[in-house]
């Protein structure tokens, strides 16, 4: 499993070795490839993509913004990295509201 977390509050929290999500994944038996925190809005994900490809990563997790994900995903496709599962986008400006949680006004 590849870990893609930015160097911001969200990324550092999720990747925290003592309290974060990565620790739970490791306890669940996943082998993690964590390349460290990347600077938000970077334009080069080559080192992360190379590490994920070399390790045979087929699941990707992280907390990335839409611009970061778009740049990463485009570069990953160009470099032939196509994980089977991807997860971990940060929230969108349009939160999901199920039809069961709506209240009538």
Helices and strands as residue ranges (DSSP letters): E 2-5, H 9-14, H 21-27, E 33-34, H 46-54, E 59-63, H 66-78, E 85-86
